[in-house]
């Protein structure tokens, strides 16, 4: 009895940093909840990552906007897709 083994799925080569950058580069940016869900991190960890790694180490400018009755949205400044 011969079976054709299924090819194992490739593990995602996308890091959590890649996921955050992709979300922040969208036209609409991303909320803290969306970033936390994508990484599995707590919200304060996402904020620390944006402040320490993205702003200070990588020199990116992260902007935030807050519309009435909506969550704050974060985006990398000057990025358009």
Secondary structure, DSSP 8 states (H G I E B T S, - for coil): ---------------HHHHHHHHHTSTT-EEHHHHHHHHT--HHHHHHHIIIIIIIIT---EEEE--TTS--EEEETT---
